[in-house]
Amino acid sequence: MKIDGLQFDEKGLVPAVVQEADTDEVLMMGFMNEDALRTTYEKGLVTFWSRSRQELWTKGETSGNRLRLEKIYFNCEDNSLLVKARLEGDAVCHTGNRTCYYRELEP
């Protein structure tokens, strides 16, 4: 696991975009710290750092809609992650939508 080269922000976080592994559909975006990354690899389930609760949370702990880890990529500037995962369930978003990106911004 390559953590040493990642550029975490001043709070020790790095943004992580999650895509469905088979379709590349963008499901959600969250933040990870080193513990979240380690936990994700250890459990095989995508885990984030909750900025509001100040704790680790594994997606699907309460809803049952889990994200099974496939691969994690990092960008050319070492400051963001792309997580490929398989959705186990119907929805990722807390609103009940499949993806958190279900609204179009109108100009």
N, CA, C and O atoms as a GROMACS GRO file, in nm:
protein
  428
    1MET      N    1   0.085  -0.118   0.000
    1MET     CA    2   0.000   0.000   0.000
    1MET      C    3   0.088   0.123   0.000
    1MET      O    4   0.177   0.136   0.084
    2LYS      N    5   0.065   0.213  -0.094
    2LYS     CA    6   0.145   0.335  -0.106
    2LYS      C    7   0.075   0.448  -0.032
    2LYS      O    8  -0.016   0.512  -0.087
    3ILE      N    9   0.117   0.474   0.089
    3ILE     CA   10   0.063   0.586   0.165
    3ILE      C   11   0.166   0.696   0.176
    3ILE      O   12   0.131   0.814   0.175
    4ASP      N   13   0.292   0.660   0.185
    4ASP     CA   14   0.398   0.758   0.207
    4ASP      C   15   0.399   0.869   0.103
    4ASP      O   16   0.428   0.984   0.137
    5GLY      N   17   0.367   0.840  -0.022
    5GLY     CA   18   0.373   0.940  -0.127
    5GLY      C   19   0.249   1.027  -0.138
    5GLY      O   20   0.251   1.129  -0.207
    6LEU      N   21   0.141   0.990  -0.069
    6LEU     CA   22   0.018   1.069  -0.079
    6LEU      C   23   0.032   1.202  -0.007
    6LEU      O   24   0.098   1.212   0.097
    7GLN      N   25  -0.030   1.304  -0.064
    7GLN     CA   26  -0.029   1.437  -0.005
    7GLN      C   27  -0.161   1.461   0.066
    7GLN      O   28  -0.259   1.503   0.004
    8PHE      N   29  -0.164   1.433   0.195
    8PHE     CA   30  -0.283   1.458   0.275
    8PHE      C   31  -0.291   1.607   0.306
    8PHE      O   32  -0.189   1.675   0.310
    9ASP      N   33  -0.413   1.658   0.326
    9ASP     CA   34  -0.428   1.800   0.359
    9ASP      C   35  -0.388   1.825   0.504
    9ASP      O   36  -0.343   1.735   0.574
   10GLU      N   37  -0.407   1.949   0.549
   10GLU     CA   38  -0.364   1.987   0.684
   10GLU      C   39  -0.441   1.912   0.793
   10GLU      O   40  -0.397   1.909   0.908
   11LYS      N   41  -0.556   1.852   0.758
   11LYS     CA   42  -0.633   1.772   0.854
   11LYS      C   43  -0.604   1.623   0.841
   11LYS      O   44  -0.666   1.541   0.908
   12GLY      N   45  -0.508   1.589   0.754
   12GLY     CA   46  -0.471   1.449   0.736
   12GLY      C   47  -0.566   1.372   0.646
   12GLY      O   48  -0.576   1.250   0.656
   13LEU      N   49  -0.636   1.444   0.556
   13LEU     CA   50  -0.736   1.383   0.469
   13LEU      C   51  -0.700   1.395   0.322
   13LEU      O   52  -0.626   1.484   0.281
   14VAL      N   53  -0.754   1.304   0.245
   14VAL     CA   54  -0.741   1.308   0.099
   14VAL      C   55  -0.879   1.274   0.041
   14VAL      O   56  -0.943   1.179   0.087
   15PRO      N   57  -0.926   1.350  -0.060
   15PRO     CA   58  -1.056   1.319  -0.121
   15PRO      C   59  -1.050   1.187  -0.197
   15PRO      O   60  -0.949   1.152  -0.259
   16ALA      N   61  -1.162   1.113  -0.191
   16ALA     CA   62  -1.170   0.983  -0.256
   16ALA      C   63  -1.301   0.973  -0.333
   16ALA      O   64  -1.408   0.970  -0.272
   17VAL      N   65  -1.292   0.967  -0.465
   17VAL     CA   66  -1.409   0.949  -0.551
   17VAL      C   67  -1.430   0.800  -0.571
   17VAL      O   68  -1.335   0.726  -0.599
   18VAL      N   69  -1.554   0.755  -0.556
   18VAL     CA   70  -1.585   0.612  -0.571
   18VAL      C   71  -1.662   0.590  -0.700
   18VAL      O   72  -1.763   0.655  -0.726
   19GLN      N   73  -1.611   0.496  -0.782
   19GLN     CA   74  -1.677   0.457  -0.906
   19GLN      C   75  -1.717   0.310  -0.897
   19GLN      O   76  -1.647   0.229  -0.836
   20GLU      N   77  -1.831   0.277  -0.959
   20GLU     CA   78  -1.870   0.138  -0.974
   20GLU      C   79  -1.767   0.071  -1.064
   20GLU      O   80  -1.738   0.121  -1.173
   21ALA      N   81  -1.713  -0.040  -1.020
   21ALA     CA   82  -1.601  -0.105  -1.089
   21ALA      C   83  -1.634  -0.147  -1.232
   21ALA      O   84  -1.549  -0.138  -1.320
   22ASP      N   85  -1.755  -0.193  -1.255
   22ASP     CA   86  -1.790  -0.244  -1.388
   22ASP      C   87  -1.832  -0.136  -1.486
   22ASP      O   88  -1.807  -0.148  -1.606
   23THR      N   89  -1.896  -0.030  -1.437
   23THR     CA   90  -1.955   0.069  -1.528
   23THR      C   91  -1.886   0.205  -1.526
   23THR      O   92  -1.913   0.289  -1.612
   24ASP      N   93  -1.798   0.228  -1.429
   24ASP     CA   94  -1.733   0.358  -1.409
   24ASP      C   95  -1.831   0.467  -1.365
   24ASP      O   96  -1.796   0.585  -1.365
   25GLU      N   97  -1.953   0.429  -1.327
   25GLU     CA   98  -2.049   0.526  -1.275
   25GLU      C   99  -1.994   0.586  -1.145
   25GLU      O  100  -1.952   0.512  -1.056
   26VAL      N  101  -1.995   0.719  -1.134
   26VAL     CA  102  -1.950   0.784  -1.011
   26VAL      C  103  -2.060   0.769  -0.907
   26VAL      O  104  -2.174   0.812  -0.928
   27LEU      N  105  -2.025   0.707  -0.794
   27LEU     CA  106  -2.124   0.680  -0.690
   27LEU      C  107  -2.124   0.785  -0.580
   27LEU      O  108  -2.230   0.829  -0.536
   28MET      N  109  -2.006   0.824  -0.536
   28MET     CA  110  -1.997   0.919  -0.425
   28MET      C  111  -1.855   0.970  -0.412
   28MET      O  112  -1.764   0.926  -0.481
   29MET      N  113  -1.839   1.066  -0.321
   29MET     CA  114  -1.708   1.118  -0.286
   29MET      C  115  -1.703   1.132  -0.135
   29MET      O  116  -1.799   1.179  -0.073
   30GLY      N  117  -1.592   1.092  -0.078
   30GLY     CA  118  -1.572   1.107   0.066
   30GLY      C  119  -1.427   1.141   0.093
   30GLY      O  120  -1.351   1.168   0.000
   31PHE      N  121  -1.389   1.139   0.218
   31PHE     CA  122  -1.252   1.170   0.257
   31PHE      C  123  -1.193   1.052   0.332
   31PHE      O  124  -1.262   0.986   0.411
   32MET      N  125  -1.066   1.026   0.307
   32MET     CA  126  -0.996   0.918   0.376
   32MET      C  127  -0.873   0.974   0.445
   32MET      O  128  -0.808   1.066   0.395
   33ASN      N  129  -0.843   0.917   0.560
   33ASN     CA  130  -0.714   0.941   0.624
   33ASN      C  131  -0.636   0.810   0.618
   33ASN      O  132  -0.684   0.713   0.559
   34GLU      N  133  -0.519   0.805   0.678
   34GLU     CA  134  -0.440   0.682   0.671
   34GLU      C  135  -0.513   0.564   0.732
   34GLU      O  136  -0.507   0.453   0.677
   35ASP      N  137  -0.582   0.584   0.844
   35ASP     CA  138  -0.656   0.474   0.907
   35ASP      C  139  -0.768   0.424   0.817
   35ASP      O  140  -0.792   0.303   0.810
   36ALA      N  141  -0.838   0.514   0.749
   36ALA     CA  142  -0.945   0.473   0.658
   36ALA      C  143  -0.890   0.389   0.543
   36ALA      O  144  -0.951   0.290   0.503
   37LEU      N  145  -0.776   0.430   0.491
   37LEU     CA  146  -0.714   0.352   0.383
   37LEU      C  147  -0.675   0.213   0.430
   37LEU      O  148  -0.704   0.114   0.363
   38ARG      N  149  -0.611   0.205   0.543
   38ARG     CA  150  -0.571   0.074   0.598
   38ARG      C  151  -0.692  -0.015   0.624
   38ARG      O  152  -0.692  -0.133   0.590
   39THR      N  153  -0.795   0.044   0.685
   39THR     CA  154  -0.916  -0.032   0.715
   39THR      C  155  -0.983  -0.080   0.588
   39THR      O  156  -1.033  -0.192   0.583
   40THR      N  157  -0.986   0.005   0.485
   40THR     CA  158  -1.044  -0.034   0.356
   40THR      C  159  -0.975  -0.156   0.301
   40THR      O  160  -1.041  -0.250   0.257
   41TYR      N  161  -0.842  -0.158   0.303
   41TYR     CA  162  -0.768  -0.273   0.252
   41TYR      C  163  -0.786  -0.395   0.341
   41TYR      O  164  -0.799  -0.507   0.291
   42GLU      N  165  -0.787  -0.376   0.471
   42GLU     CA  166  -0.801  -0.489   0.564
   42GLU      C  167  -0.938  -0.554   0.554
   42GLU      O  168  -0.948  -0.677   0.549
   43LYS      N  169  -1.046  -0.474   0.553
   43LYS     CA  170  -1.182  -0.527   0.549
   43LYS      C  171  -1.228  -0.563   0.408
   43LYS      O  172  -1.313  -0.651   0.390
   44GLY      N  173  -1.171  -0.494   0.308
   44GLY     CA  174  -1.220  -0.510   0.172
   44GLY      C  175  -1.347  -0.431   0.148
   44GLY      O  176  -1.414  -0.449   0.046
   45LEU      N  177  -1.380  -0.345   0.242
   45LEU     CA  178  -1.499  -0.258   0.232
   45LEU      C  179  -1.454  -0.114   0.242
   45LEU      O  180  -1.370  -0.080   0.326
   46VAL      N  181  -1.509  -0.029   0.157
   46VAL     CA  182  -1.464   0.110   0.151
   46VAL      C  183  -1.502   0.182   0.280
   46VAL      O  184  -1.617   0.182   0.323
   47THR      N  185  -1.399   0.243   0.341
   47THR     CA  186  -1.412   0.311   0.469
   47THR      C  187  -1.362   0.454   0.455
   47THR      O  188  -1.262   0.480   0.389
   48PHE      N  189  -1.433   0.546   0.518
   48PHE     CA  190  -1.401   0.688   0.510
   48PHE      C  191  -1.377   0.744   0.649
   48PHE      O  192  -1.399   0.678   0.750
   49TRP      N  193  -1.330   0.870   0.651
   49TRP     CA  194  -1.324   0.947   0.774
   49TRP      C  195  -1.442   1.044   0.770
   49TRP      O  196  -1.454   1.123   0.676
   50SER      N  197  -1.527   1.037   0.871
   50SER     CA  198  -1.640   1.129   0.881
   50SER      C  199  -1.592   1.260   0.941
   50SER      O  200  -1.550   1.264   1.057
   51ARG      N  201  -1.598   1.366   0.863
   51ARG     CA  202  -1.555   1.497   0.912
   51ARG      C  203  -1.653   1.552   1.016
   51ARG      O  204  -1.612   1.625   1.106
   52SER      N  205  -1.781   1.519   1.005
   52SER     CA  206  -1.879   1.570   1.100
   52SER      C  207  -1.875   1.494   1.233
   52SER      O  208  -1.887   1.554   1.339
   53ARG      N  209  -1.857   1.362   1.227
   53ARG     CA  210  -1.856   1.281   1.350
   53ARG      C  211  -1.715   1.259   1.405
   53ARG      O  212  -1.697   1.214   1.518
   54GLN      N  213  -1.615   1.292   1.322
   54GLN     CA  214  -1.475   1.273   1.363
   54GLN      C  215  -1.446   1.128   1.399
   54GLN      O  216  -1.389   1.098   1.504
   55GLU      N  217  -1.487   1.037   1.308
   55GLU     CA  218  -1.462   0.894   1.329
   55GLU      C  219  -1.462   0.821   1.196
   55GLU      O  220  -1.513   0.872   1.096
   56LEU      N  221  -1.405   0.702   1.195
   56LEU     CA  222  -1.410   0.617   1.077
   56LEU      C  223  -1.551   0.565   1.057
   56LEU      O  224  -1.623   0.540   1.154
   57TRP      N  225  -1.591   0.550   0.931
   57TRP     CA  226  -1.718   0.484   0.902
   57TRP      C  227  -1.705   0.403   0.774
   57TRP      O  228  -1.657   0.452   0.671
   58THR      N  229  -1.747   0.280   0.782
   58THR     CA  230  -1.746   0.191   0.667
   58THR      C  231  -1.882   0.202   0.600
   58THR      O  232  -1.985   0.180   0.662
   59LYS      N  233  -1.879   0.237   0.473
   59LYS     CA  234  -2.003   0.256   0.397
   59LYS      C  235  -2.089   0.131   0.407
   59LYS      O  236  -2.043   0.021   0.379
   60GLY      N  237  -2.214   0.150   0.446
   60GLY     CA  238  -2.308   0.040   0.454
   60GLY      C  239  -2.326  -0.020   0.592
   60GLY      O  240  -2.403  -0.115   0.608
   61GLU      N  241  -2.255   0.032   0.692
   61GLU     CA  242  -2.268  -0.024   0.827
   61GLU      C  243  -2.412  -0.020   0.876
   61GLU      O  244  -2.459  -0.115   0.940
   62THR      N  245  -2.482   0.087   0.848
   62THR     CA  246  -2.622   0.097   0.894
   62THR      C  247  -2.721   0.067   0.783
   62THR      O  248  -2.826   0.008   0.810
   63SER      N  249  -2.692   0.106   0.660
   63SER     CA  250  -2.787   0.088   0.550
   63SER      C  251  -2.780  -0.051   0.486
   63SER      O  252  -2.878  -0.098   0.428
   64GLY      N  253  -2.665  -0.117   0.498
   64GLY     CA  254  -2.645  -0.244   0.430
   64GLY      C  255  -2.598  -0.230   0.287
   64GLY      O  256  -2.564  -0.329   0.222
   65ASN      N  257  -2.594  -0.106   0.236
   65ASN     CA  258  -2.546  -0.079   0.099
   65ASN      C  259  -2.396  -0.059   0.103
   65ASN      O  260  -2.348   0.054   0.117
   66ARG      N  261  -2.323  -0.168   0.090
   66ARG     CA  262  -2.178  -0.164   0.106
   66ARG      C  263  -2.107  -0.141  -0.027
   66ARG      O  264  -2.162  -0.162  -0.135
   67LEU      N  265  -1.983  -0.098  -0.013
   67LEU     CA  266  -1.895  -0.081  -0.129
   67LEU      C  267  -1.779  -0.178  -0.114
   67LEU      O  268  -1.691  -0.158  -0.031
   68ARG      N  269  -1.780  -0.284  -0.193
   68ARG     CA  270  -1.675  -0.386  -0.189
   68ARG      C  271  -1.557  -0.337  -0.272
   68ARG      O  272  -1.572  -0.310  -0.392
   69LEU      N  273  -1.441  -0.326  -0.211
   69LEU     CA  274  -1.322  -0.272  -0.276
   69LEU      C  275  -1.273  -0.360  -0.389
   69LEU      O  276  -1.264  -0.482  -0.375
   70GLU      N  277  -1.240  -0.298  -0.501
   70GLU     CA  278  -1.172  -0.364  -0.612
   70GLU      C  279  -1.028  -0.312  -0.621
   70GLU      O  280  -0.932  -0.388  -0.610
   71LYS      N  281  -1.013  -0.180  -0.642
   71LYS     CA  282  -0.880  -0.119  -0.658
   71LYS      C  283  -0.885   0.026  -0.613
   71LYS      O  284  -0.992   0.088  -0.610
   72ILE      N  285  -0.769   0.079  -0.579
   72ILE     CA  286  -0.758   0.222  -0.550
   72ILE      C  287  -0.644   0.279  -0.634
   72ILE      O  288  -0.534   0.224  -0.638
   73TYR      N  289  -0.672   0.389  -0.701
   73TYR     CA  290  -0.573   0.460  -0.781
   73TYR      C  291  -0.550   0.597  -0.717
   73TYR      O  292  -0.637   0.648  -0.647
   74PHE      N  293  -0.435   0.655  -0.742
   74PHE     CA  294  -0.410   0.792  -0.696
   74PHE      C  295  -0.367   0.876  -0.815
   74PHE      O  296  -0.311   0.823  -0.912
   75ASN      N  297  -0.392   1.006  -0.809
   75ASN     CA  298  -0.370   1.093  -0.924
   75ASN      C  299  -0.224   1.134  -0.937
   75ASN      O  300  -0.140   1.100  -0.854
   76CYS      N  301  -0.195   1.207  -1.043
   76CYS     CA  302  -0.058   1.246  -1.077
   76CYS      C  303   0.004   1.342  -0.976
   76CYS      O  304   0.126   1.352  -0.968
   77GLU      N  305  -0.078   1.412  -0.900
   77GLU     CA  306  -0.027   1.505  -0.799
   77GLU      C  307  -0.026   1.444  -0.659
   77GLU      O  308   0.007   1.510  -0.561
   78ASP      N  309  -0.063   1.316  -0.650
   78ASP     CA  310  -0.062   1.241  -0.523
   78ASP      C  311  -0.155   1.302  -0.420
   78ASP      O  312  -0.129   1.289  -0.300
   79ASN      N  313  -0.266   1.368  -0.463
   79ASN     CA  314  -0.350   1.436  -0.365
   79ASN      C  315  -0.499   1.401  -0.374
   79ASN      O  316  -0.582   1.469  -0.313
   80SER      N  317  -0.533   1.297  -0.449
   80SER     CA  318  -0.671   1.247  -0.449
   80SER      C  319  -0.671   1.100  -0.491
   80SER      O  320  -0.576   1.051  -0.552
   81LEU      N  321  -0.780   1.033  -0.456
   81LEU     CA  322  -0.792   0.890  -0.482
   81LEU      C  323  -0.913   0.862  -0.570
   81LEU      O  324  -1.013   0.933  -0.565
   82LEU      N  325  -0.901   0.757  -0.650
   82LEU     CA  326  -1.012   0.702  -0.726
   82LEU      C  327  -1.030   0.559  -0.678
   82LEU      O  328  -0.942   0.475  -0.697
   83VAL      N  329  -1.143   0.532  -0.617
   83VAL     CA  330  -1.171   0.400  -0.560
   83VAL      C  331  -1.268   0.328  -0.653
   83VAL      O  332  -1.377   0.377  -0.682
   84LYS      N  333  -1.227   0.212  -0.700
   84LYS     CA  334  -1.314   0.126  -0.780
   84LYS      C  335  -1.374   0.024  -0.685
   84LYS      O  336  -1.301  -0.047  -0.614
   85ALA      N  337  -1.507   0.016  -0.683
   85ALA     CA  338  -1.575  -0.072  -0.589
   85ALA      C  339  -1.700  -0.129  -0.654
   85ALA      O  340  -1.748  -0.081  -0.757
   86ARG      N  341  -1.751  -0.233  -0.592
   86ARG     CA  342  -1.877  -0.293  -0.637
   86ARG      C  343  -1.983  -0.262  -0.532
   86ARG      O  344  -1.966  -0.292  -0.413
   87LEU      N  345  -2.091  -0.203  -0.576
   87LEU     CA  346  -2.201  -0.171  -0.487
   87LEU      C  347  -2.276  -0.298  -0.450
   87LEU      O  348  -2.325  -0.370  -0.537
   88GLU      N  349  -2.283  -0.324  -0.321
   88GLU     CA  350  -2.362  -0.436  -0.270
   88GLU      C  351  -2.486  -0.376  -0.206
   88GLU      O  352  -2.486  -0.339  -0.089
   89GLY      N  353  -2.593  -0.367  -0.285
   89GLY     CA  354  -2.716  -0.305  -0.240
   89GLY      C  355  -2.775  -0.223  -0.353
   89GLY      O  356  -2.736  -0.236  -0.468
   90ASP      N  357  -2.872  -0.139  -0.317
   90ASP     CA  358  -2.946  -0.063  -0.417
   90ASP      C  359  -2.899   0.080  -0.434
   90ASP      O  360  -2.910   0.137  -0.543
   91ALA      N  361  -2.847   0.140  -0.327
   91ALA     CA  362  -2.821   0.283  -0.330
   91ALA      C  363  -2.697   0.316  -0.247
   91ALA      O  364  -2.667   0.249  -0.148
   92VAL      N  365  -2.627   0.419  -0.289
   92VAL     CA  366  -2.514   0.469  -0.212
   92VAL      C  367  -2.556   0.590  -0.130
   92VAL      O  368  -2.515   0.605  -0.015
   93CYS      N  369  -2.636   0.676  -0.190
   93CYS     CA  370  -2.672   0.803  -0.127
   93CYS      C  371  -2.769   0.784  -0.011
   93CYS      O  372  -2.857   0.698  -0.015
   94HIS      N  373  -2.751   0.864   0.093
   94HIS     CA  374  -2.841   0.858   0.209
   94HIS      C  375  -2.984   0.898   0.173
   94HIS      O  376  -3.076   0.875   0.251
   95THR      N  377  -3.003   0.960   0.055
   95THR     CA  378  -3.137   0.999   0.010
   95THR      C  379  -3.212   0.881  -0.051
   95THR      O  380  -3.332   0.891  -0.079
   96GLY      N  381  -3.142   0.769  -0.072
   96GLY     CA  382  -3.203   0.654  -0.135
   96GLY      C  383  -3.172   0.643  -0.282
   96GLY      O  384  -3.211   0.545  -0.346
   97ASN      N  385  -3.104   0.742  -0.338
   97ASN     CA  386  -3.064   0.738  -0.479
   97ASN      C  387  -2.943   0.647  -0.496
   97ASN      O  388  -2.861   0.632  -0.405
   98ARG      N  389  -2.934   0.587  -0.613
   98ARG     CA  390  -2.822   0.496  -0.641
   98ARG      C  391  -2.688   0.565  -0.624
   98ARG      O  392  -2.595   0.507  -0.568
   99THR      N  393  -2.677   0.688  -0.671
   99THR     CA  394  -2.554   0.766  -0.664
   99THR      C  395  -2.582   0.899  -0.593
   99THR      O  396  -2.696   0.946  -0.591
  100CYS      N  397  -2.480   0.957  -0.536
  100CYS     CA  398  -2.495   1.088  -0.474
  100CYS      C  399  -2.504   1.199  -0.579
  100CYS      O  400  -2.543   1.312  -0.548
  101TYR      N  401  -2.470   1.167  -0.702
  101TYR     CA  402  -2.471   1.265  -0.812
  101TYR      C  403  -2.593   1.242  -0.900
  101TYR      O  404  -2.582   1.191  -1.011
  102TYR      N  405  -2.710   1.280  -0.849
  102TYR     CA  406  -2.835   1.259  -0.921
  102TYR      C  407  -2.902   1.389  -0.961
  102TYR      O  408  -3.009   1.386  -1.023
  103ARG      N  409  -2.842   1.505  -0.927
  103ARG     CA  410  -2.900   1.634  -0.961
  103ARG      C  411  -2.808   1.708  -1.058
  103ARG      O  412  -2.686   1.710  -1.042
  104GLU      N  413  -2.869   1.769  -1.159
  104GLU     CA  414  -2.792   1.845  -1.257
  104GLU      C  415  -2.790   1.991  -1.218
  104GLU      O  416  -2.894   2.048  -1.183
  105LEU      N  417  -2.673   2.052  -1.223
  105LEU     CA  418  -2.658   2.194  -1.196
  105LEU      C  419  -2.693   2.271  -1.322
  105LEU      O  420  -2.631   2.251  -1.427
  106GLU      N  421  -2.791   2.357  -1.312
  106GLU     CA  422  -2.834   2.436  -1.427
  106GLU      C  423  -2.756   2.566  -1.430
  106GLU      O  424  -2.738   2.629  -1.326
  107PRO      N  425  -2.708   2.609  -1.550
  107PRO     CA  426  -2.635   2.735  -1.560
  107PRO      C  427  -2.723   2.857  -1.538
  107PRO      O  428  -2.675   2.970  -1.543
   0.00000   0.00000   0.00000
